[in-house]
Amino acid sequence: MRILSAEETAALLPYPALAKSIAQVLAEHAEGLVTAPERLVVPLTGGATLLLMPAADPSVTVTKLVTVHPQEHPSVRAEVWVMRTKTGERLALLDGSVVTARRTAAVSPAELLRFRCWRHKPWQPIRRGRS
């Protein structure tokens, strides 16, 4: 199993490819090929929270594990476990904060690609004003 740093996680998730992958996963989820139940929220003592976000397709299963402790610094800590669906073999442990930030930034272009209403490539900025 590979344990990836924040930098290594970011390098594996370039925005153009990530936006396309998210669009593909959304389409597969709509077809029932990807399972992603609602986030499980577990209250912890002292106002803390545990969040579990699993998802699976026939080849890969992932679980994002997040703890939120408002009094601590950092207050949010997250990891993403990647496993082989058929065997449960752990393949990688990714930095969850990086995955969240990059996924969030890539979701809008992915949705636009899904509905084919974006004329520009989602990773190219749209210039305003004079060219």
C-alpha positions in Angstrom: 0.0 0.0 0.0 1.2 3.5 -0.9 0.9 6.3 1.6 0.9 9.6 -0.3 1.8 13.0 1.0 -0.2 16.1 0.2 2.1 16.9 -2.7 2.0 13.4 -4.1 -1.8 13.3 -3.8 -2.1 16.6 -5.7 0.2 15.3 -8.4 -2.1 12.3 -8.9 -5.2 14.6 -9.4 -4.6 17.1 -12.2 -7.7 19.2 -12.7 -8.4 18.4 -16.4 -8.3 14.7 -15.8 -10.1 15.0 -12.5 -13.0 17.0 -14.0 -13.4 14.3 -16.7 -13.2 11.5 -14.2 -15.8 13.2 -11.9 -18.2 13.6 -14.9 -17.7 9.9 -15.7 -18.4 8.8 -12.1 -21.5 11.0 -11.9 -22.8 9.4 -15.1 -22.0 5.9 -13.8 -23.7 6.7 -10.5 -26.8 7.7 -12.3 -26.7 4.4 -14.1 -26.3 2.5 -10.8 -22.8 1.4 -11.6 -21.3 3.3 -8.6 -22.6 3.0 -5.1 -22.2 6.1 -2.9 -24.5 6.2 0.2 -25.1 9.4 2.1 -22.4 10.6 4.4 -22.5 9.0 7.8 -22.2 11.5 10.6 -21.1 10.3 14.1 -21.2 12.8 17.0 -18.2 12.5 19.2 -17.6 13.8 22.7 -16.7 17.5 23.2 -18.6 18.7 20.1 -16.4 16.7 17.7 -17.7 14.8 14.7 -16.6 11.8 12.7 -17.6 11.7 9.0 -17.5 8.6 6.8 -18.0 8.8 3.1 -17.8 5.5 1.2 -18.1 4.8 -2.5 -17.5 1.8 -4.6 -17.6 0.5 -8.2 -16.7 -3.0 -9.5 -13.0 -2.3 -9.3 -12.3 0.3 -6.6 -13.7 1.1 -3.2 -12.9 4.4 -1.5 -13.7 5.7 2.0 -13.1 9.3 3.1 -12.6 9.5 6.8 -12.9 12.9 8.4 -12.7 14.1 12.0 -13.7 17.6 13.0 -12.5 18.8 16.4 -13.4 22.6 16.5 -11.1 23.2 19.5 -8.0 21.6 17.9 -5.6 22.9 15.3 -6.0 21.7 12.6 -9.7 21.3 13.4 -10.3 19.1 10.3 -8.3 16.0 9.5 -9.0 13.7 6.6 -7.7 10.7 4.7 -9.0 8.8 1.7 -8.5 5.0 1.8 -8.4 3.3 -1.6 -9.1 -0.4 -1.8 -9.5 -3.1 -4.5 -13.2 -4.0 -4.5 -12.9 -7.7 -5.1 -10.3 -8.4 -2.4 -10.4 -5.5 0.0 -6.6 -5.0 -0.5 -5.6 -1.5 0.6 -4.0 0.2 -2.4 -3.3 3.7 -1.2 -3.9 6.3 1.6 -4.4 9.8 0.2 -4.3 13.2 1.9 -8.1 13.9 2.4 -7.7 17.7 2.5 -6.1 17.8 -0.9 -8.7 15.4 -2.3 -11.5 17.5 -1.0 -10.0 20.8 -2.2 -9.3 19.5 -5.7 -12.6 17.7 -6.0 -14.5 20.8 -5.0 -12.6 22.9 -7.6 -13.2 20.3 -10.3 -17.0 19.6 -9.6 -18.3 22.7 -11.5 -16.4 21.9 -14.7 -17.4 18.3 -14.4 -21.1 19.2 -14.1 -20.8 21.5 -17.1 -19.1 18.8 -19.1 -21.8 16.4 -18.0 -24.5 18.6 -19.4 -22.3 19.7 -22.3 -22.9 23.4 -21.8 -19.3 24.5 -21.5 -17.8 25.7 -24.7 -14.3 26.2 -23.3 -12.1 23.6 -21.8 -12.8 23.6 -18.1 -9.2 24.0 -17.2 -8.7 27.1 -19.4 -9.6 30.4 -17.8 -12.2 32.5 -19.6 -10.7 35.9 -20.2 -12.7 39.0 -19.6 -12.2 42.4 -21.2 -9.9 43.1 -24.1 -7.9 40.3 -25.6 
